Amino acid sequence: MPVPALLPPRFPIPIAGLLLAVAVWVALQLIGTRMRRDSLARALLMRSRLSLCLTILLASVGWWVATLIGTELLPLPRGGLEVRDGLIVIGLVWTVLRCKGELLRRVDTYSKQVFPNLPERDRLFLFDLADKLIAILVAVIVTLELLRLLGTPTALLATAGGFGAAALGFGAKTIVENALSGISLYINRPFVVGDVIRIPSEELTGTVVQIGWFYTQLRDPERQPVFIPNGLFTTQPVINIARIDNRRIWIDFGVRYEDRPVLEVIINALQHQLAADPAIDHDKTLAVHFVGYGESSLQLRLLCHASDGDMATAWDLQQRLLLQIGRVVEEHGAQMPAPLHSLLKT
């Protein structure tokens, strides 16, 4: 007398899935432990370990359950493979999103590992671009899978595409304009995350925090968030302050009329000091000139350029030059007169 089967004939499917999931977990663990502890590859392996193993296990169990139910209760043309493939796609999307979250969690550290020879602004730009491309990839995968599961015919897709094009053309012009402008910002790169920009027409200045598909977020000098539609950048000029190569130092000052005999001596002394200052770019315009007769003083102007575009360096140079001007004027027995409006107030 034959012994009745205690288990369904397809029960080995989830067992095989469990064994495969355990094998993948162990393999990823072993590979990850051989990598440097703070490396990007190890972080991505450890981050994707849970989602990949659960995907294998759930896909095998879902496939097994679909085959047990049968085509009478669950009419599936491929005998349950649809359930398996759908769960695999969901698991892959989950894995991609987990890896994306890991990239964004430590952008500075990982960007230095991947692009060690690039400036910080370029590294952040490439990681921001990768974030957007991953989001597009996930959206495309999910859309195609939904269409496949729904069995959408080609004719319906074409009709929907026609209505969608009409809607974009007439009802969503601003959205499309902002989206296309966002893509243009990534291609042309007039600025990247971390740059300080100024929009003269809107009287806005701020640091770029994020470049989205439709809006770009700035942080103004008062640390307030400002959201600007991307379409604005295609119609209005933008000044990228962060890309200034050499910042200009322009200082106007004056001496008393009775100090006119030492005026040339003061000018020559300042020119000599400018020529010896290593923080000044000597390939750019460098001058100290007597520029006119003011209401209460002889007007002079000092002009030079800092050796780089760093704002803090330029401020330090300007402060040092202001102090030097005061010392040179005092050393030659001259004085700077008080402003005329201050005299009138007293």
C-alpha positions in Angstrom: 0.0 0.0 0.0 1.6 3.3 -1.0 2.3 5.9 1.6 0.2 9.0 1.1 2.2 12.2 0.4 2.2 14.4 3.4 3.4 17.5 1.5 2.2 19.0 -1.8 4.4 18.0 -4.7 5.6 21.6 -5.2 6.6 22.3 -1.6 10.3 22.1 -2.6 9.9 25.5 -4.3 9.9 27.6 -1.1 12.6 25.3 0.4 14.8 26.0 -2.6 14.0 29.7 -2.2 14.9 29.6 1.4 18.2 27.9 0.7 19.0 30.3 -2.1 18.2 33.3 0.2 20.5 32.0 2.9 23.2 31.3 0.4 22.9 34.9 -1.0 23.0 36.3 2.6 26.1 34.4 3.5 27.8 35.2 0.2 27.1 39.0 0.6 28.2 38.8 4.2 31.5 37.1 3.3 32.2 39.5 0.4 31.4 42.5 2.5 33.7 41.5 5.4 36.6 41.4 3.0 36.1 45.0 2.0 37.2 48.2 3.8 34.8 49.0 6.6 33.8 52.5 5.3 33.9 51.7 1.5 30.9 52.4 -0.7 30.8 48.9 -2.2 30.6 47.3 1.3 27.9 49.7 2.4 25.8 48.9 -0.8 26.3 45.2 -0.3 25.2 45.3 3.3 22.3 47.6 2.5 20.9 45.4 -0.3 21.4 42.1 1.6 18.0 42.2 3.4 15.9 43.2 0.4 17.5 40.7 -2.0 17.1 37.8 0.4 13.6 38.6 1.2 12.8 39.1 -2.5 14.1 35.6 -3.3 12.1 34.1 -0.4 8.9 35.9 -1.1 9.1 35.3 -4.8 9.5 31.5 -4.3 6.7 31.4 -1.7 4.4 33.5 -3.9 5.1 31.3 -6.9 4.4 28.1 -4.8 1.1 29.5 -3.5 0.0 30.5 -7.0 0.6 27.0 -8.3 -1.3 25.5 -5.3 -4.3 27.7 -5.9 -4.5 26.5 -9.5 -5.9 28.1 -12.6 -9.6 27.5 -11.6 -9.4 30.1 -8.7 -6.6 32.2 -10.1 -6.5 32.2 -13.9 -2.8 32.8 -14.7 -1.7 32.0 -18.2 1.9 31.3 -17.1 1.0 29.1 -14.2 2.1 31.5 -11.4 5.2 32.8 -13.0 3.5 36.2 -13.2 3.4 36.4 -9.3 7.0 35.4 -9.1 8.2 38.0 -11.7 6.1 40.7 -10.1 7.5 40.1 -6.6 11.0 40.0 -8.1 10.5 43.4 -9.7 9.1 44.8 -6.5 12.1 43.5 -4.6 14.6 44.9 -7.1 12.9 48.3 -6.9 13.1 48.1 -3.1 16.8 47.2 -3.3 17.5 50.1 -5.6 15.7 52.5 -3.3 17.7 51.2 -0.3 20.9 51.7 -2.1 19.8 55.2 -3.1 19.1 56.0 0.5 22.6 54.8 1.5 24.2 57.0 -1.1 22.3 60.1 0.1 23.0 59.3 3.7 26.8 59.9 3.4 27.2 61.9 0.2 30.4 63.6 1.2 32.2 60.4 2.2 31.1 58.3 -0.8 31.7 61.0 -3.4 35.3 61.4 -2.3 35.8 57.7 -2.7 34.2 57.5 -6.2 35.7 60.8 -7.5 38.8 61.5 -5.5 40.3 63.9 -8.1 37.2 66.1 -8.7 36.4 69.3 -6.8 33.7 69.1 -4.2 31.1 70.9 -6.3 31.5 68.5 -9.2 31.3 65.4 -6.9 28.1 66.7 -5.4 26.7 67.4 -8.8 27.4 63.9 -10.1 25.8 62.3 -7.0 22.8 64.6 -7.3 22.5 63.5 -11.0 22.8 59.9 -10.0 19.9 60.4 -7.5 17.7 61.8 -10.3 18.6 59.0 -12.7 17.8 56.3 -10.1 14.4 57.9 -9.5 13.7 57.9 -13.2 14.8 54.2 -13.4 12.5 53.2 -10.6 9.6 55.1 -12.1 10.1 53.4 -15.5 10.4 50.0 -14.0 7.3 50.4 -11.9 5.3 51.8 -14.9 6.3 49.0 -17.3 5.5 46.3 -14.7 2.1 47.8 -14.0 1.3 47.9 -17.7 2.5 44.4 -18.1 0.4 43.1 -15.2 -2.7 45.0 -16.4 -2.2 43.6 -20.0 -2.6 47.1 -21.5 -3.0 46.8 -25.2 -0.9 48.9 -27.6 -3.9 50.8 -29.0 -4.9 52.0 -25.5 -1.4 53.2 -24.8 -1.3 55.1 -28.1 -4.7 56.8 -27.2 -3.5 57.6 -23.7 -0.3 59.0 -25.2 -2.3 61.3 -27.5 -4.5 62.6 -24.6 -1.3 63.0 -22.5 0.4 65.0 -25.2 -2.6 67.3 -25.5 -2.8 67.8 -21.8 0.9 68.7 -21.6 0.5 71.1 -24.5 -2.5 73.0 -23.3 -3.0 72.4 -19.6 0.5 71.8 -18.2 2.7 74.2 -20.0 4.3 75.6 -16.9 5.0 72.1 -15.5 6.6 71.0 -18.8 8.6 74.2 -19.0 10.0 73.8 -15.5 10.7 70.1 -16.1 12.6 70.8 -19.3 14.5 73.7 -17.6 15.5 71.3 -14.8 16.9 68.9 -17.4 18.7 71.8 -19.0 20.3 72.8 -15.7 21.8 69.3 -15.4 23.1 69.3 -18.9 24.5 72.9 -19.1 25.4 73.2 -15.4 25.3 77.0 -15.0 25.4 76.2 -11.2 25.5 73.1 -9.0 24.6 72.4 -5.4 26.7 74.5 -3.1 27.2 77.4 -5.5 26.2 80.9 -4.4 24.1 82.6 -7.1 22.4 85.9 -7.6 19.3 86.6 -9.7 19.3 90.4 -10.3 15.8 90.6 -11.7 14.3 89.0 -8.6 16.8 90.6 -6.2 17.7 87.2 -4.8 21.0 85.8 -3.5 21.5 82.4 -2.0 23.3 79.1 -1.8 22.0 76.3 -4.0 20.7 73.6 -1.7 18.9 71.3 -4.2 18.1 71.2 -7.9 14.8 69.5 -8.4 12.8 68.6 -11.5 10.5 71.6 -11.2 12.0 73.8 -8.5 15.5 74.8 -7.3 15.9 75.5 -3.6 18.2 78.3 -2.4 19.2 79.3 1.1 19.3 83.1 1.4 21.8 85.0 3.6 19.3 84.9 6.4 19.1 81.1 6.1 15.5 81.2 4.8 14.6 78.5 2.1 13.7 80.0 -1.2 12.1 77.8 -3.9 12.5 79.1 -7.5 10.7 77.6 -10.6 13.3 76.2 -13.0 11.7 78.0 -15.9 13.0 81.3 -14.4 16.6 80.3 -15.1 15.9 80.0 -18.9 14.5 83.5 -19.1 16.5 85.6 -16.6 20.2 86.1 -16.2 21.9 84.3 -13.3 25.2 85.4 -11.7 27.2 82.5 -10.3 29.2 84.2 -7.5 31.0 80.9 -6.6 32.7 80.9 -10.0 34.4 84.3 -9.7 38.1 83.7 -10.5 39.5 86.8 -8.8 37.4 89.1 -6.6 37.9 92.8 -7.1 38.9 95.1 -4.2 37.8 98.7 -4.8 38.5 101.2 -2.0 37.7 104.9 -2.2 39.3 107.2 0.4 40.4 110.8 0.8 42.9 113.1 2.4 42.7 116.7 3.5 43.3 119.5 0.9 46.2 120.7 3.0 47.9 117.3 2.5 48.2 117.8 -1.3 52.1 118.2 -1.1 52.4 114.5 0.1 49.7 113.1 -2.2 52.2 111.6 -4.7 54.3 110.1 -1.8 51.2 108.4 -0.4 50.2 107.0 -3.8 53.8 105.7 -4.5 53.9 104.0 -1.0 50.6 102.3 -1.5 51.6 101.1 -5.0 54.8 99.6 -3.6 53.0 97.7 -0.9 50.4 96.4 -3.3 53.2 95.1 -5.6 54.7 93.2 -2.7 51.5 91.6 -1.4 51.3 87.8 -2.3 47.5 87.7 -1.7 47.0 90.0 -4.8 46.9 88.8 -8.4 49.5 90.9 -10.1 48.3 89.9 -13.6 45.1 91.9 -13.1 44.7 95.6 -12.8 46.5 97.1 -9.8 46.4 100.8 -9.3 46.3 103.7 -6.8 45.1 106.9 -8.4 44.1 110.5 -7.5 40.6 110.7 -9.0 39.2 114.1 -8.1 38.5 117.0 -5.8 35.7 116.3 -3.4 33.7 118.6 -1.2 35.9 118.2 1.8 38.9 116.1 0.6 41.2 115.0 -2.2 39.7 111.7 -3.6 41.8 108.7 -4.1 41.0 105.1 -5.3 42.8 101.8 -4.7 42.0 99.0 -7.1 43.3 95.4 -7.2 42.1 91.7 -7.4 42.5 88.9 -4.9 44.6 85.9 -5.9 41.5 83.6 -5.9 37.7 83.8 -5.8 37.2 82.9 -2.2 35.0 85.5 -0.5 36.6 85.1 2.9 40.1 85.6 1.4 38.9 88.8 -0.3 37.4 90.1 2.9 40.7 89.5 4.7 42.6 91.3 1.9 40.3 94.3 1.9 40.6 94.6 5.7 44.4 94.5 5.5 44.4 97.1 2.7 42.1 99.4 4.7 44.5 99.3 7.6 47.5 99.8 5.4 45.9 102.9 3.9 45.4 104.4 7.3 49.0 103.6 8.3 50.5 105.1 5.2 48.4 108.3 5.4 49.4 108.7 9.1 53.1 108.0 8.5 53.3 110.8 6.0 51.7 113.3 8.3 48.4 113.4 6.4 44.9 112.9 7.7 41.5 111.6 6.4 38.9 114.3 6.9 35.5 113.4 8.5 32.6 113.1 6.1 30.9 116.5 5.3 27.5 115.3 6.4 28.9 114.3 9.8 30.3 117.8 10.3 27.0 119.3 9.4 25.2 117.2 11.9 27.4 118.3 14.7 
